[in-house]
């Protein structure tokens, strides 16, 4: 049977229905420290972490402002950004706080910091999805692409997560991801980890304007660059640094843009404010390249309106429940995509 080609565009663009008042997701730069030295990480290859030496960890009050507002709308907090989230000294307590407020939590981790007790707390809190960034299927490759970390420990921690999740009946979805980069057999990585986790996500090699694009093993664009298809991120999510500053999108990891601060304005106000409105208007007019940040973005072409986080959530949940995915954007034939 011939595999159906993945769709990345829409017939009509605009704000996601679930994001009309409030973003579907707030992506947090929760920490700016890491215990790995990954050569494909833009933070490893830049001075951004040094710029945040005054705020290497998001303060609890900043996090709670965000969690309270996301909880009101049932939105996602995605713990990501400048380092390993579980290095935050209050990570477990803050995750539990966010879940108690009704926030959905997506945790991205290198998997190195989990004890059995910590794993049980994550599962008991009902964290919605945990994504382990693995990038390899053997110790030798792992040592090269994720120096500073231990493959055997990663494997133990992921297997324990899945085992305890299944035993306790926790709703947590568990996925793994790998960057499609030169020197790594992505097919081998996928075959290894699909046997363990709920879903596997093959990520495009992104540069953020910092990494060497020549290291990508697949430069095929999702969105035709010449068409300037609107970037979906502007219509569904925003990014917040450890100081509470809101940036336009995940490409802006150096916080060049300033859409407001959560200590001064509500997320709802910022999301519906003049800054985001201008970005969306220009993108819908296929004039996004008039914006300096977007004109400089080498990763715009790797965004997708269908091959996205929401599809990963559906397919991972379907596997967790042992059934086929329900209807929605991006069917099961598409597999896992970049998010």
ChimeraX attribute file (.defattr): number of C-alpha atoms within 10 A of each C-alpha:
attribute: neighborCount
match mode: 1-to-1
recipient: residues
	/A:1	3
	/A:2	4
	/A:3	7
	/A:4	10
	/A:5	8
	/A:6	15
	/A:7	16
	/A:8	19
	/A:9	18
	/A:10	13
	/A:11	4
	/A:12	6
	/A:13	15
	/A:14	17
	/A:15	15
	/A:16	16
	/A:17	10
	/A:18	13
	/A:19	17
	/A:20	15
	/A:21	15
	/A:22	23
	/A:23	26
	/A:24	23
	/A:25	22
	/A:26	24
	/A:27	22
	/A:28	24
	/A:29	25
	/A:30	29
	/A:31	27
	/A:32	26
	/A:33	20
	/A:34	19
	/A:35	15
	/A:36	18
	/A:37	16
	/A:38	19
	/A:39	14
	/A:40	21
	/A:41	19
	/A:42	20
	/A:43	24
	/A:44	18
	/A:45	15
	/A:46	13
	/A:47	11
	/A:48	16
	/A:49	20
	/A:50	13
	/A:51	12
	/A:52	18
	/A:53	11
	/A:54	10
	/A:55	16
	/A:56	21
	/A:57	24
	/A:58	21
	/A:59	17
	/A:60	13
	/A:61	12
	/A:62	17
	/A:63	22
	/A:64	16
	/A:65	16
	/A:66	22
	/A:67	27
	/A:68	18
	/A:69	20
	/A:70	25
	/A:71	18
	/A:72	12
	/A:73	18
	/A:74	19
	/A:75	22
	/A:76	22
	/A:77	26
	/A:78	20
	/A:79	24
	/A:80	20
	/A:81	22
	/A:82	26
	/A:83	26
	/A:84	24
	/A:85	27
	/A:86	22
	/A:87	18
	/A:88	19
	/A:89	11
	/A:90	14
	/A:91	19
	/A:92	16
	/A:93	13
	/A:94	18
	/A:95	25
	/A:96	18
	/A:97	17
	/A:98	25
	/A:99	20
	/A:100	15
	/A:101	16
	/A:102	18
	/A:103	26
	/A:104	25
	/A:105	25
	/A:106	24
	/A:107	21
	/A:108	22
	/A:109	21
	/A:110	22
	/A:111	25
	/A:112	22
	/A:113	16
	/A:114	20
	/A:115	13
	/A:116	12
	/A:117	8
	/A:118	14
	/A:119	20
	/A:120	18
	/A:121	16
	/A:122	24
	/A:123	22
	/A:124	16
	/A:125	21
	/A:126	21
	/A:127	23
	/A:128	21
	/A:129	23
	/A:130	23
	/A:131	21
	/A:132	23
	/A:133	19
	/A:134	22
	/A:135	24
	/A:136	25
	/A:137	21
	/A:138	14
	/A:139	13
	/A:140	10
	/A:141	16
	/A:142	20
	/A:143	15
	/A:144	16
	/A:145	22
	/A:146	23
	/A:147	15
	/A:148	14
	/A:149	20
	/A:150	15
	/A:151	21
	/A:152	11
	/A:153	14
	/A:154	19
	/A:155	18
	/A:156	13
	/A:157	20
	/A:158	24
	/A:159	14
	/A:160	17
	/A:161	24
	/A:162	21
	/A:163	13
	/A:164	15
	/A:165	22
	/A:166	13
	/A:167	9
	/A:168	12
	/A:169	12
	/A:170	18
	/A:171	18
	/A:172	24
	/A:173	28
	/A:174	27
	/A:175	24
	/A:176	25
	/A:177	23
	/A:178	23
	/A:179	24
	/A:180	23
	/A:181	22
	/A:182	13
	/A:183	12
	/A:184	19
	/A:185	15
	/A:186	20
	/A:187	11
	/A:188	12
	/A:189	22
	/A:190	20
	/A:191	12
	/A:192	15
	/A:193	21
	/A:194	14
	/A:195	10
	/A:196	17
	/A:197	21
	/A:198	21
	/A:199	27
	/A:200	27
	/A:201	24
	/A:202	21
	/A:203	20
	/A:204	23
	/A:205	24
	/A:206	25
	/A:207	19
	/A:208	21
	/A:209	14
	/A:210	15
	/A:211	19
	/A:212	14
	/A:213	17
	/A:214	12
	/A:215	16
	/A:216	19
	/A:217	17
	/A:218	15
	/A:219	16
	/A:220	11
	/A:221	15
	/A:222	21
	/A:223	21
	/A:224	14
	/A:225	13
	/A:226	8
	/A:227	10
	/A:228	17
	/A:229	23
	/A:230	28
	/A:231	25
	/A:232	21
	/A:233	23
	/A:234	20
	/A:235	24
	/A:236	20
	/A:237	22
	/A:238	24
	/A:239	26
	/A:240	29
	/A:241	26
	/A:242	22
	/A:243	20
	/A:244	23
	/A:245	18
	/A:246	24
	/A:247	23
	/A:248	24
	/A:249	20
	/A:250	20
	/A:251	22
	/A:252	17
	/A:253	20
	/A:254	19
	/A:255	18
	/A:256	11
	/A:257	16
	/A:258	13
	/A:259	22
	/A:260	20
	/A:261	18
	/A:262	21
	/A:263	14
	/A:264	10
	/A:265	11
	/A:266	14
	/A:267	25
	/A:268	17
	/A:269	13
	/A:270	21
	/A:271	25
	/A:272	14
	/A:273	13
	/A:274	12
	/A:275	15
	/A:276	17
	/A:277	15
	/A:278	13
	/A:279	20
	/A:280	22
	/A:281	14
	/A:282	15
	/A:283	23
	/A:284	17
	/A:285	11
	/A:286	16
	/A:287	18
	/A:288	21
	/A:289	14
	/A:290	12
	/A:291	13
	/A:292	10
	/A:293	15
	/A:294	20
	/A:295	12
	/A:296	13
	/A:297	15
	/A:298	16
	/A:299	20
	/A:300	24
	/A:301	20
	/A:302	23
	/A:303	23
	/A:304	24
	/A:305	23
	/A:306	22
	/A:307	24
	/A:308	19
	/A:309	16
	/A:310	16
	/A:311	22
	/A:312	25
	/A:313	19
	/A:314	22
	/A:315	24
	/A:316	23
	/A:317	23
	/A:318	18
	/A:319	16
	/A:320	18
	/A:321	13
	/A:322	10
	/A:323	10
	/A:324	13
	/A:325	18
	/A:326	12
	/A:327	9
	/A:328	11
	/A:329	15
	/A:330	23
	/A:331	19
	/A:332	18
	/A:333	10
	/A:334	16
	/A:335	16
	/A:336	22
	/A:337	24
	/A:338	21
	/A:339	19
